[in-house]
Amino acid sequence: MTTESCYVYYCSGHGFGHGTRVSAFASQLLRLPEDQRPTVHIVSSAPSHVFNDSISLGALYRYADWIDPVIVQPLAYRVDRPKSIEVLQAFLKNKNEFLNTERQWLNSVKARCVLSDAAFLGCLAAKFEGIPSILITNFTFDSVYSYLATEFIDEHSSVHPSGSFFSTPDAPIPYSLIEPLISQIHAGYRCADLLLLLPGHIPIPSFSNYPPLPATDWVDTRENKFFPGIIEHLSRLKETPSTCSLHEHIPFPSIEVPDTRPASVRKIIPMPLLVRSPSPSSDRSPYTRSGRAQLLQSAGVPSEKHDPNTTRILVVSFGGQILKWPDRTHCPAVTTNSQNPKIGLGINSKTMKTMKAPPHIDIPAPDTLLTLDIKDHREIDPQPLVSPRLATPSHLWIPGAPPVVNPLSPVISASALLSPHPDKTVARERELVSPVRTTVLPELDPLTDIVNMPISPRAMTSANSGNMNSNGKSDNEVGLRAEDMQLDSDGSAINGIDQPQLLPDSSWIAIICGASDEQRSDISTLPENFYLAPKDVYMPDLTAIADVLLGKLGYGTVAECINVGTPMVYVSRPLFIEELGLKILLEKEGVGVEMSRADYEGGRWVERVKEAWEKTRVANQWRRTGDSEKEAEVITERKAKIERMAEIVVDWVEDWWQGI
């Protein structure tokens, strides 16, 4: 490297998954030998602590909440289509101002290359400034937004953490209405010169000629999976990308680069899994007894439950800790001294008038936007959530996800079903388990809730001398089956009630991620054997000690589960098309078990958790025995692949600048 090289890495703020993989690759760039090592700036709306790994190695962080919009997901597996388009429309209204800001800043830091994890604005700004750009991702948002036109209807209604039910029905958005918006995103991605394609990918229409947008043409909605021809294309992208027909390179406006130069030809290079590894140090490694104990102790798990031979761990993470939008009702009043996030962007009318578009980039004009009352996208509150208690006599609240019927104790006893209103027993249980399309939660009877308090596991044990019931069936699951319970005539007619069963048996514990300070203030009603992960928990370590992880399909979670061999139970979010690529990845390289929304919200977790655990129980024995050689082998192989990719990037950038 003949001169000091500055790379700018744009990172989408849509979830921590983007941030963790950006930090992982930035870290590898910063570990290169000094004569190859670039300076790395990370630009994102994600908080700086997401990038701690790379910042500790010298990465420079810059906060920017104007580089991309977000898909609005009020809860982990629900997409709000109208609100998502509203945010996108508001963002694009001010896109030229944001673009000019980034052009000026790239010029000020003398950027030599732009890397982008799914933020199209970075690629567009780089093209205007004559800087090569590299897209590093497994999907792009032009596909995601276009899939909001799918005819698939997400009919399942879920309880909102505010205590109400979602009452707005899901409906497709006509593609003709949103196509002008999507074409602007697509044009930005077309400016990228190189694609480093991450595992779990879906089609990238800004690079490949096939398949074109809209993404609705790629999916068999009856099966919620890609059509066979699309799956074949995805395989070619990974195995033989050079055989795929690509869109032509877009020339730069300010410099002359001969089209015959290799760096001027767009291409796709498959990437290995970009993922954070568990802590390597002997005192913190989750594979050592001391490291495991330290991690469990931080979650409040008592020492008698630290032994991996006697305690199984379910980690529950639905992204509740991911970029929560502020609750407007709790925000401090704005004063004249308050900082406005729109101030200081470096925008002025003079520089705006001098902006020229690069040739061959067809960017739709702002007047093609939908005719709505447009705001700044940062002023639209996509999910005005309150922070509920983690548990009540009726529900368990997992941060970022709908509530779960709360058994209150790992054992649901016969007394839990008794009610002063016997004729309402079955109806009430069904009311709690089934989704209901109302605007508020059912009004609860205080007396009923008191009587319905389950007895403790210790009381249950003392009342039953053996572990087997009269039918010879074990009662050690978390929640007895109603059909196994014999009540007297006053409490009869309850057979068939599907009771909440969260954990397989008393040897299991659950660790919940993402709880807020407010939620942590009262955990008295959490079910027994449920604990809270600390806010700053290092998720790769927690994932490594988990026997099963329950959550949603996001790149970061899937990658970390695959990396450490932890099976995943997931609840589908069918309107987010990236999930279809992640499902394929999980099926090929990891273990994934789907749980229905009804089973998740009804607290019927046991069967899916047991299924996932049994699939990997033997294969992951090395993790329990602290096999350091196996651990080192896995980590070394992955690091070697990522190191090679970092070298490829540096070589590509240097080749591009040769002779310029």
C-alpha positions as CSV (number, residue, x, y, z in Angstrom):
1,M,0.0,0.0,0.0
2,T,1.8,3.1,-1.3
3,T,-0.2,5.7,0.5
4,E,-2.3,5.8,3.7
5,S,-5.6,4.3,2.7
6,C,-9.0,5.3,4.3
7,Y,-12.0,3.0,4.1
8,V,-15.4,4.2,5.0
9,Y,-17.8,1.4,6.1
10,Y,-21.5,2.3,6.0
11,C,-23.7,0.1,8.2
12,S,-27.4,-0.1,8.1
13,G,-29.2,0.7,11.4
14,H,-31.8,-2.0,10.8
15,G,-30.9,-4.3,13.6
16,F,-27.7,-5.4,15.3
17,G,-27.0,-8.1,12.8
18,H,-25.6,-5.6,10.4
19,G,-23.4,-4.0,13.1
20,T,-21.9,-7.3,14.4
21,R,-20.8,-8.4,10.9
22,V,-19.5,-4.9,10.0
23,S,-17.5,-4.9,13.2
24,A,-16.2,-8.4,12.5
25,F,-14.9,-7.5,9.0
26,A,-13.6,-4.1,10.1
27,S,-11.6,-5.9,12.8
28,Q,-10.0,-8.2,10.3
29,L,-9.0,-5.3,8.1
30,L,-7.4,-3.6,11.1
31,R,-5.5,-6.8,11.9
32,L,-3.7,-6.8,8.6
33,P,0.0,-6.2,8.5
34,E,0.9,-2.5,8.8
35,D,1.8,-2.1,5.2
36,Q,-1.7,-3.3,4.2
37,R,-3.8,-2.0,7.0
38,P,-6.2,0.8,6.1
39,T,-7.8,3.4,8.4
40,V,-11.5,2.4,8.9
41,H,-14.4,4.8,9.6
42,I,-17.7,3.2,10.6
43,V,-20.8,5.2,9.8
44,S,-24.1,4.1,11.2
45,S,-27.2,4.9,13.3
46,A,-26.5,1.8,15.4
47,P,-25.0,2.7,18.8
48,S,-21.2,2.7,19.1
49,H,-21.1,-0.2,21.5
50,V,-22.2,-2.6,18.7
51,F,-18.8,-1.9,17.1
52,N,-16.7,-2.3,20.3
53,D,-14.6,-5.1,18.9
54,S,-13.4,-3.0,15.9
55,I,-13.2,0.3,17.8
56,S,-10.8,-1.3,20.3
57,L,-8.6,-2.1,17.3
58,G,-8.7,1.5,16.0
59,A,-11.9,1.9,14.0
60,L,-13.3,5.4,14.1
61,Y,-17.1,5.6,14.7
62,R,-19.4,8.3,13.3
63,Y,-23.1,8.5,14.2
64,A,-25.4,9.2,11.3
65,D,-29.1,8.6,11.3
66,W,-29.6,9.7,7.8
67,I,-28.0,7.0,5.8
68,D,-30.9,4.6,5.5
69,P,-34.6,4.1,6.4
70,V,-35.9,1.1,8.3
71,I,-38.5,-1.6,7.8
72,V,-41.0,-1.0,10.7
73,Q,-41.4,-4.1,12.9
74,P,-43.4,-3.3,15.9
75,L,-42.8,-6.8,17.2
76,A,-40.2,-9.4,16.2
77,Y,-42.2,-11.2,13.6
78,R,-44.7,-8.5,12.4
79,V,-44.0,-6.0,9.6
80,D,-46.1,-2.8,9.4
81,R,-46.3,-2.3,5.7
82,P,-47.9,1.2,5.6
83,K,-45.6,2.6,8.3
84,S,-42.6,1.1,6.5
85,I,-43.5,2.8,3.3
86,E,-44.2,6.1,5.1
87,V,-40.7,6.0,6.6
88,L,-39.1,5.2,3.2
89,Q,-41.0,8.0,1.5
90,A,-40.0,10.5,4.1
91,F,-36.3,9.4,3.8
92,L,-36.3,9.7,0.0
93,K,-37.9,13.2,0.2
94,N,-34.6,14.4,1.8
95,K,-32.3,11.9,0.0
96,N,-30.4,14.5,-2.0
97,E,-29.6,16.5,1.1
98,F,-28.3,13.4,2.9
99,L,-26.3,12.4,-0.2
100,N,-24.6,15.8,-0.4
101,T,-23.7,15.5,3.3
102,E,-21.9,12.2,2.6
103,R,-20.2,13.4,-0.5
104,Q,-18.7,16.3,1.4
105,W,-17.6,14.1,4.3
106,L,-16.1,11.4,2.0
107,N,-14.1,14.1,0.4
108,S,-13.0,15.6,3.7
109,V,-11.6,12.2,5.0
110,K,-10.0,11.4,1.6
111,A,-11.8,8.1,1.4
112,R,-10.1,5.6,-0.9
113,C,-12.9,3.0,-0.8
114,V,-16.5,2.8,0.5
115,L,-17.8,-0.5,2.0
116,S,-21.5,-0.8,2.6
117,D,-23.6,-3.3,4.5
118,A,-26.9,-2.8,2.8
119,A,-27.0,1.1,3.0
120,F,-27.5,2.2,-0.6
121,L,-26.7,5.8,0.1
122,G,-23.0,5.0,0.7
123,C,-22.6,3.4,-2.7
124,L,-24.4,6.4,-4.4
125,A,-22.2,8.9,-2.6
126,A,-19.1,7.0,-3.6
127,K,-20.1,7.0,-7.2
128,F,-20.6,10.8,-7.2
129,E,-17.2,11.3,-5.7
130,G,-15.3,8.9,-7.9
131,I,-14.6,6.4,-5.2
132,P,-14.9,2.6,-5.7
133,S,-17.5,1.0,-3.5
134,I,-18.1,-2.6,-2.3
135,L,-21.4,-4.0,-1.2
136,I,-21.0,-6.6,1.6
137,T,-24.3,-8.2,2.4
138,N,-26.7,-11.1,2.0
139,F,-29.7,-9.0,0.8
140,T,-30.6,-5.5,-0.3
141,F,-33.5,-3.4,0.8
142,D,-34.9,-2.9,-2.7
143,S,-35.9,-6.6,-2.5
144,V,-37.3,-6.2,1.0
145,Y,-39.5,-3.1,0.2
146,S,-40.7,-4.6,-3.0
147,Y,-41.9,-7.8,-1.2
148,L,-44.3,-5.6,0.8
149,A,-46.5,-5.9,-2.3
150,T,-46.9,-9.7,-1.8
151,E,-50.5,-11.0,-1.8
152,F,-49.7,-13.1,1.2
153,I,-51.8,-11.8,4.2
154,D,-50.3,-11.9,7.6
155,E,-53.6,-12.6,9.3
156,H,-52.4,-13.6,12.7
157,S,-53.1,-10.9,15.3
158,S,-50.8,-10.6,18.3
159,V,-50.9,-8.8,21.6
160,H,-48.9,-5.5,21.6
161,P,-46.6,-4.9,24.6
162,S,-48.7,-1.8,25.4
163,G,-51.5,-4.2,26.4
164,S,-53.6,-3.9,23.3
165,F,-54.1,-6.2,20.3
166,F,-53.1,-5.3,16.8
167,S,-56.3,-4.4,15.1
168,T,-55.0,-3.0,11.8
169,P,-55.4,-5.8,9.3
170,D,-52.5,-6.6,7.1
171,A,-52.9,-5.8,3.4
172,P,-50.7,-5.8,0.3
173,I,-49.4,-2.5,-1.0
174,P,-49.8,-2.3,-4.8
175,Y,-46.4,-2.5,-6.5
176,S,-47.2,0.2,-9.0
177,L,-47.6,2.5,-6.0
178,I,-44.2,1.8,-4.4
179,E,-42.2,1.0,-7.5
180,P,-41.0,4.7,-7.9
181,L,-39.6,4.6,-4.4
182,I,-38.0,1.2,-4.8
183,S,-36.3,2.3,-8.1
184,Q,-34.4,5.0,-6.2
185,I,-33.0,2.4,-3.8
186,H,-32.2,0.1,-6.6
187,A,-30.3,2.8,-8.5
188,G,-28.2,3.4,-5.4
189,Y,-27.2,-0.2,-5.2
190,R,-26.4,-0.3,-8.9
191,C,-23.5,2.1,-8.1
192,A,-21.6,-0.6,-6.2
193,D,-18.6,-2.0,-8.1
194,L,-18.1,-5.2,-6.3
195,L,-20.4,-7.5,-4.3
196,L,-19.1,-9.6,-1.5
197,L,-22.0,-12.0,-1.0
198,L,-22.6,-13.3,2.5
199,P,-24.1,-16.7,3.3
200,G,-27.9,-16.8,3.8
201,H,-28.3,-14.7,0.6
202,I,-31.3,-14.0,-1.5
203,P,-31.2,-12.6,-5.1
204,I,-29.3,-9.3,-5.4
205,P,-31.2,-7.6,-8.3
206,S,-28.9,-4.6,-8.5
207,F,-26.0,-7.0,-9.6
208,S,-27.7,-10.0,-11.3
209,N,-29.9,-9.5,-14.4
210,Y,-31.9,-12.4,-13.1
211,P,-34.2,-12.5,-11.3
212,P,-35.5,-8.9,-11.7
213,L,-37.7,-7.1,-9.2
214,P,-40.3,-7.3,-7.8
215,A,-39.4,-9.9,-5.2
216,T,-43.0,-11.0,-5.1
217,D,-42.2,-13.0,-8.3
218,W,-39.6,-15.1,-6.5
219,V,-41.7,-16.7,-3.8
220,D,-44.3,-19.4,-3.6
221,T,-46.5,-17.9,-0.9
222,R,-48.4,-21.1,-0.3
223,E,-45.2,-22.8,0.9
224,N,-43.4,-19.6,2.0
225,K,-40.2,-20.5,0.1
226,F,-38.5,-19.6,-3.1
227,F,-39.5,-21.1,-6.4
228,P,-37.1,-23.9,-7.6
229,G,-35.6,-21.7,-10.3
230,I,-34.7,-19.0,-7.7
231,I,-33.1,-21.6,-5.4
232,E,-31.0,-22.8,-8.4
233,H,-29.9,-19.2,-9.0
234,L,-28.9,-18.8,-5.4
235,S,-26.8,-21.9,-5.7
236,R,-25.0,-20.5,-8.8
237,L,-24.4,-17.2,-7.0
238,K,-22.5,-19.1,-4.3
239,E,-20.8,-21.9,-6.3
240,T,-20.2,-20.3,-9.8
241,P,-20.9,-16.6,-9.6
242,S,-18.9,-16.0,-12.8
243,T,-21.6,-17.8,-14.8
244,C,-24.3,-15.3,-13.7
245,S,-25.2,-12.5,-16.0
246,L,-24.6,-9.1,-14.3
247,H,-25.6,-5.5,-14.9
248,E,-22.9,-3.4,-16.5
249,H,-20.5,-1.2,-14.6
250,I,-21.7,2.4,-14.2
251,P,-18.9,4.9,-15.1
252,F,-17.7,7.4,-12.7
253,P,-18.5,11.1,-13.4
254,S,-15.2,12.7,-12.4
255,I,-12.5,10.3,-13.5
256,E,-11.7,8.2,-16.5
257,V,-11.3,4.4,-15.9
258,P,-10.9,2.3,-19.0
259,D,-13.6,-0.3,-19.1
260,T,-11.0,-3.0,-20.0
261,R,-9.4,-2.7,-16.5
262,P,-10.3,-5.7,-14.3
263,A,-11.4,-3.4,-11.4
264,S,-13.9,-1.8,-13.8
265,V,-15.8,-5.1,-14.3
266,R,-18.5,-5.8,-11.8
267,K,-18.2,-9.1,-10.1
268,I,-19.5,-11.2,-7.2
269,I,-17.3,-12.9,-4.7
270,P,-18.9,-15.3,-2.2
271,M,-17.9,-14.5,1.4
272,P,-17.5,-16.9,4.4
273,L,-19.7,-16.4,7.4
274,L,-19.0,-13.0,9.0
275,V,-19.6,-13.6,12.7
276,R,-18.2,-12.7,16.1
277,S,-16.5,-15.5,18.0
278,P,-16.9,-16.3,21.7
279,S,-14.4,-14.8,24.1
280,P,-11.0,-16.5,23.5
281,S,-9.3,-15.7,26.8
282,S,-9.1,-18.6,29.3
283,D,-10.8,-16.7,32.1
284,R,-13.8,-15.6,30.0
285,S,-14.2,-18.4,27.4
286,P,-17.7,-19.9,27.7
287,Y,-16.2,-23.3,27.1
288,T,-14.2,-23.2,30.4
289,R,-15.9,-23.9,33.7
290,S,-14.8,-20.5,35.1
291,G,-16.0,-18.6,32.0
292,R,-19.4,-20.3,32.0
293,A,-19.8,-19.7,35.7
294,Q,-18.9,-16.0,35.3
295,L,-21.5,-15.6,32.5
296,L,-24.3,-17.4,34.4
297,Q,-23.6,-15.5,37.6
298,S,-24.0,-12.2,35.7
299,A,-27.5,-13.4,34.8
300,G,-28.3,-14.2,38.4
301,V,-28.2,-17.9,38.0
302,P,-27.4,-19.7,41.3
303,S,-24.1,-21.7,41.4
304,E,-25.9,-25.0,41.8
305,K,-27.3,-24.5,38.2
306,H,-23.9,-23.9,36.6
307,D,-22.9,-27.5,35.9
308,P,-23.4,-28.2,32.1
309,N,-23.9,-31.9,32.9
310,T,-27.0,-31.2,35.0
311,T,-28.4,-27.9,33.7
312,R,-29.7,-27.1,30.2
313,I,-30.0,-23.6,29.0
314,L,-32.6,-22.0,26.7
315,V,-31.7,-18.5,25.6
316,V,-34.7,-16.4,24.5
317,S,-33.8,-13.4,22.3
318,F,-36.2,-11.7,19.9
319,G,-34.2,-8.5,19.3
320,G,-35.9,-6.5,22.1
321,Q,-32.5,-4.8,22.7
322,I,-32.2,-3.8,19.0
323,L,-32.5,-0.1,18.3
324,K,-35.6,0.6,20.3
325,W,-37.2,3.8,19.1
326,P,-37.8,6.3,21.9
327,D,-41.2,6.2,23.7
328,R,-42.5,9.7,22.8
329,T,-44.6,9.8,26.0
330,H,-41.4,9.5,28.1
331,C,-39.1,11.8,26.0
332,P,-38.1,15.1,27.8
333,A,-39.7,18.2,26.5
334,V,-37.9,19.9,23.7
335,T,-36.3,23.2,24.6
336,T,-34.6,25.8,22.5
337,N,-31.3,24.4,23.7
338,S,-32.1,20.8,22.6
339,Q,-30.0,19.3,19.9
340,N,-31.9,18.7,16.7
341,P,-30.5,15.7,14.9
342,K,-31.0,17.4,11.6
343,I,-28.7,20.3,12.5
344,G,-25.1,20.0,11.4
345,L,-25.5,18.0,8.2
346,G,-23.4,20.4,6.2
347,I,-26.3,21.1,3.8
348,N,-26.5,24.5,2.0
349,S,-28.4,25.6,-1.1
350,K,-25.2,26.6,-3.0
351,T,-23.6,23.1,-2.8
352,M,-27.0,21.5,-3.6
353,K,-27.2,23.4,-6.9
354,T,-23.7,22.2,-8.0
355,M,-24.5,18.5,-7.6
356,K,-24.3,16.5,-10.8
357,A,-25.4,13.0,-11.3
358,P,-23.0,10.5,-12.7
359,P,-23.8,9.3,-16.3
360,H,-26.1,6.4,-16.8
361,I,-27.7,6.5,-13.3
362,D,-31.5,6.9,-13.7
363,I,-32.6,8.4,-10.4
364,P,-36.4,9.0,-10.3
365,A,-37.4,12.6,-9.4
366,P,-38.9,13.4,-6.0
367,D,-42.2,14.3,-7.6
368,T,-42.8,10.6,-8.3
369,L,-43.3,10.0,-4.6
370,L,-46.6,9.1,-3.1
371,T,-48.8,12.1,-2.3
372,L,-48.7,11.8,1.5
373,D,-48.0,14.3,4.3
374,I,-44.3,13.6,4.4
375,K,-42.1,14.2,7.5
376,D,-38.5,13.8,8.2
377,H,-38.1,10.0,8.5
378,R,-36.5,10.5,11.9
379,E,-39.6,12.2,13.2
380,I,-41.9,9.2,12.4
381,D,-42.3,7.0,15.4
382,P,-42.6,3.5,14.0
383,Q,-43.3,1.7,17.2
384,P,-44.4,3.8,20.2
385,L,-44.0,1.0,22.7
386,V,-44.3,1.2,26.4
387,S,-42.1,-1.0,28.6
388,P,-44.4,-3.5,30.2
389,R,-43.5,-5.6,33.3
390,L,-41.7,-8.8,32.3
391,A,-44.4,-10.9,33.8
392,T,-48.0,-10.6,35.1
393,P,-50.4,-13.3,36.4
394,S,-51.5,-13.7,32.8
395,H,-48.5,-13.1,30.5
396,L,-44.7,-13.3,30.2
397,W,-43.3,-10.5,28.1
398,I,-40.2,-11.2,26.0
399,P,-38.6,-8.0,24.9
400,G,-39.3,-7.3,21.3
401,A,-41.9,-10.1,20.9
402,P,-45.6,-10.6,21.7
403,P,-46.5,-11.8,25.1
404,V,-46.6,-15.5,26.1
405,V,-49.2,-17.1,28.3
406,N,-47.5,-17.2,31.7
407,P,-47.6,-20.3,33.8
408,L,-46.1,-18.2,36.6
409,S,-44.3,-21.3,37.9
410,P,-42.6,-24.2,36.1
411,V,-45.5,-26.4,37.2
412,I,-49.1,-25.9,36.3
413,S,-51.1,-27.8,38.9
414,A,-54.7,-28.8,39.1
415,S,-55.3,-25.9,41.5
416,A,-54.2,-23.6,38.8
417,L,-57.3,-24.5,36.8
418,L,-59.8,-24.1,39.7
419,S,-62.0,-21.0,39.4
420,P,-64.8,-19.4,41.4
421,H,-66.5,-19.4,38.0
422,P,-66.4,-23.0,36.8
423,D,-68.5,-22.3,33.7
424,K,-65.9,-19.7,32.5
425,T,-62.8,-21.8,33.0
426,V,-62.4,-23.3,29.5
427,A,-63.4,-20.0,27.9
428,R,-60.9,-18.1,29.9
429,E,-58.0,-20.5,29.2
430,R,-58.8,-20.3,25.5
431,E,-59.0,-16.6,25.7
432,L,-55.5,-16.4,27.0
433,V,-54.0,-18.9,24.6
434,S,-55.6,-17.8,21.4
435,P,-55.1,-14.6,19.5
436,V,-58.1,-12.3,19.9
437,R,-58.9,-9.4,17.6
438,T,-59.9,-6.8,20.1
439,T,-58.5,-3.4,21.1
440,V,-57.7,-4.3,24.7
441,L,-56.8,-7.3,26.8
442,P,-59.6,-9.2,28.4
443,E,-60.5,-7.8,31.7
444,L,-59.2,-10.0,34.4
445,D,-61.0,-11.0,37.6
446,P,-58.7,-10.3,40.6
447,L,-60.2,-13.2,42.6
448,T,-59.8,-15.6,39.7
449,D,-56.2,-14.6,39.3
450,I,-55.5,-15.2,43.0
451,V,-57.2,-18.6,43.0
452,N,-55.4,-19.5,39.7
453,M,-51.9,-19.0,41.3
454,P,-50.1,-22.3,40.7
455,I,-48.5,-24.0,43.7
456,S,-44.7,-24.1,43.8
457,P,-42.6,-27.0,42.5
458,R,-41.5,-27.8,46.1
459,A,-45.1,-28.1,47.3
460,M,-45.9,-30.2,44.3
461,T,-43.0,-32.5,45.1
462,S,-44.0,-32.9,48.7
463,A,-47.5,-33.7,47.7
464,N,-46.4,-36.5,45.3
465,S,-44.1,-39.1,46.6
466,G,-43.1,-40.4,43.1
467,N,-42.2,-38.9,39.8
468,M,-44.8,-40.8,37.8
469,N,-48.6,-40.1,37.7
470,S,-51.3,-42.7,37.9
471,N,-51.1,-43.3,34.1
472,G,-47.4,-44.0,34.3
473,K,-46.5,-40.6,32.7
474,S,-43.8,-38.3,33.9
475,D,-44.9,-35.0,35.5
476,N,-41.5,-33.3,35.3
477,E,-42.3,-31.1,32.3
478,V,-42.9,-27.4,32.9
479,G,-46.7,-27.5,33.0
480,L,-48.8,-30.6,33.4
481,R,-51.0,-31.7,30.6
482,A,-54.7,-31.0,31.3
483,E,-55.8,-34.4,30.0
484,D,-53.7,-36.0,32.8
485,M,-55.4,-34.0,35.5
486,Q,-58.4,-35.5,37.4
487,L,-60.6,-32.9,39.1
488,D,-63.8,-33.3,41.1
489,S,-67.2,-32.6,39.6
490,D,-67.0,-28.9,40.4
491,G,-63.9,-28.5,38.3
492,S,-64.5,-31.0,35.6
493,A,-64.9,-30.4,31.8
494,I,-61.4,-29.1,31.4
495,N,-60.0,-32.0,29.3
496,G,-58.2,-30.8,26.2
497,I,-57.0,-27.5,27.5
498,D,-53.6,-26.9,26.1
499,Q,-51.6,-25.6,29.1
500,P,-48.5,-23.5,28.8
501,Q,-45.3,-25.6,28.9
502,L,-42.2,-23.4,28.5
503,L,-39.3,-25.6,29.6
504,P,-38.9,-29.4,29.0
505,D,-38.2,-30.2,32.7
506,S,-36.8,-28.9,35.9
507,S,-33.2,-29.3,34.7
508,W,-33.7,-26.5,32.2
509,I,-33.4,-22.8,32.8
510,A,-34.2,-19.9,30.5
511,I,-32.2,-16.7,30.1
512,I,-34.1,-13.7,28.6
513,C,-32.2,-11.1,26.6
514,G,-33.1,-7.4,26.1
515,A,-34.9,-6.4,29.3
516,S,-35.0,-2.7,30.0
517,D,-34.1,-1.1,33.3
518,E,-37.8,-0.5,34.0
519,Q,-38.5,-4.2,33.4
520,R,-35.6,-5.3,35.6
521,S,-37.1,-3.3,38.5
522,D,-39.8,-6.0,39.1
523,I,-39.0,-9.6,38.2
524,S,-41.0,-11.1,41.1
525,T,-43.5,-12.7,38.8
526,L,-41.1,-14.3,36.4
527,P,-41.6,-18.1,36.2
528,E,-39.1,-20.1,38.3
529,N,-35.9,-20.9,36.5
530,F,-36.2,-17.8,34.3
531,Y,-33.4,-15.3,34.5
532,L,-32.4,-12.0,32.8
533,A,-29.2,-11.6,30.8
534,P,-27.2,-8.4,31.7
535,K,-27.8,-5.6,29.2
536,D,-24.2,-5.6,28.1
537,V,-24.0,-9.4,27.7
538,Y,-21.7,-10.6,24.9
539,M,-24.1,-12.6,22.8
540,P,-21.6,-14.9,21.2
541,D,-20.7,-16.2,24.7
542,L,-24.3,-16.6,25.8
543,T,-25.1,-18.4,22.5
544,A,-22.1,-20.7,23.0
545,I,-23.4,-21.9,26.4
546,A,-27.0,-22.2,25.2
547,D,-28.3,-25.7,24.6
548,V,-31.1,-24.1,22.5
549,L,-31.8,-20.5,21.3
550,L,-35.4,-19.3,20.8
551,G,-35.8,-16.2,18.6
552,K,-36.4,-14.8,15.2
553,L,-34.4,-15.4,12.0
554,G,-31.9,-12.6,11.7
555,Y,-28.4,-12.8,10.3
556,G,-26.5,-12.1,13.5
557,T,-28.4,-14.7,15.5
558,V,-28.3,-17.4,12.8
559,A,-24.6,-16.8,12.1
560,E,-23.7,-17.0,15.8
561,C,-25.8,-20.2,16.3
562,I,-24.1,-21.8,13.3
563,N,-20.7,-20.7,14.4
564,V,-20.9,-22.4,17.8
565,G,-23.2,-25.2,16.9
566,T,-26.3,-24.1,18.9
567,P,-29.6,-25.3,17.6
568,M,-32.2,-22.6,17.0
569,V,-36.0,-22.6,17.4
570,Y,-37.4,-19.7,15.4
571,V,-40.8,-18.0,14.9
572,S,-41.3,-17.0,11.3
573,R,-41.8,-13.4,10.0
574,P,-43.1,-14.1,6.6
575,L,-43.2,-10.6,5.2
576,F,-39.4,-10.1,5.6
577,I,-37.9,-11.8,2.5
578,E,-34.4,-12.1,3.9
579,E,-35.7,-14.8,6.2
580,L,-36.1,-17.2,3.2
581,G,-32.3,-17.1,2.5
582,L,-31.5,-17.5,6.2
583,K,-33.8,-20.6,6.4
584,I,-31.8,-22.2,3.6
585,L,-28.5,-21.4,5.4
586,L,-29.8,-22.8,8.7
587,E,-31.0,-26.0,7.0
588,K,-27.6,-26.6,5.4
589,E,-25.1,-25.6,8.0
590,G,-27.0,-25.5,11.3
591,V,-30.1,-26.8,13.1
592,G,-33.3,-24.9,12.8
593,V,-36.8,-25.9,14.1
594,E,-39.8,-23.7,13.4
595,M,-42.3,-22.9,16.1
596,S,-45.7,-21.6,15.2
597,R,-46.8,-18.2,16.5
598,A,-49.7,-19.9,18.2
599,D,-47.4,-22.2,20.1
600,Y,-45.0,-19.4,21.0
601,E,-47.7,-17.1,22.3
602,G,-49.6,-19.9,23.9
603,G,-46.5,-20.9,25.9
604,R,-46.3,-24.3,24.3
605,W,-42.5,-24.4,23.8
606,V,-41.6,-27.8,25.1
607,E,-41.8,-30.0,22.0
608,R,-39.9,-27.7,19.7
609,V,-37.2,-27.0,22.3
610,K,-36.8,-30.8,22.9
611,E,-36.7,-31.4,19.1
612,A,-33.9,-28.9,18.6
613,W,-31.9,-30.2,21.6
614,E,-32.1,-33.8,20.5
615,K,-30.8,-33.0,17.0
616,T,-27.5,-31.6,18.3
617,R,-27.1,-33.3,21.7
618,V,-24.4,-35.7,20.6
619,A,-22.7,-33.5,18.0
620,N,-22.1,-30.7,20.5
621,Q,-20.7,-32.9,23.3
622,W,-17.3,-31.3,22.7
623,R,-18.6,-28.0,24.0
624,R,-19.5,-29.5,27.3
625,T,-16.2,-31.3,27.8
626,G,-14.2,-28.1,27.2
627,D,-12.5,-29.5,24.2
628,S,-10.1,-26.6,23.6
629,E,-8.5,-28.3,20.5
630,K,-11.9,-28.6,18.8
631,E,-12.7,-25.0,19.7
632,A,-9.4,-23.8,18.4
633,E,-9.8,-25.7,15.2
634,V,-13.2,-24.2,14.4
635,I,-12.1,-20.6,15.2
636,T,-8.8,-20.9,13.3
637,E,-10.5,-22.2,10.1
638,R,-13.0,-19.3,10.1
639,K,-10.4,-16.7,10.9
640,A,-8.2,-17.9,8.0
641,K,-11.1,-17.4,5.5
642,I,-12.0,-14.0,6.7
643,E,-8.3,-12.9,6.7
644,R,-8.1,-13.9,3.1
645,M,-11.2,-11.9,2.2
646,A,-9.7,-8.8,3.9
647,E,-6.6,-9.2,1.7
648,I,-8.7,-9.6,-1.4
649,V,-10.5,-6.3,-0.6
650,V,-7.2,-4.4,-0.1
651,D,-5.7,-5.8,-3.3
652,W,-8.9,-5.0,-5.2
653,V,-8.8,-1.4,-4.0
654,E,-5.2,-0.9,-4.9
655,D,-5.7,-2.4,-8.3
656,W,-8.5,0.0,-8.9
657,W,-6.4,3.0,-8.1
658,Q,-3.4,2.0,-10.2
659,G,-2.7,4.6,-12.8
660,I,-5.3,7.1,-11.5
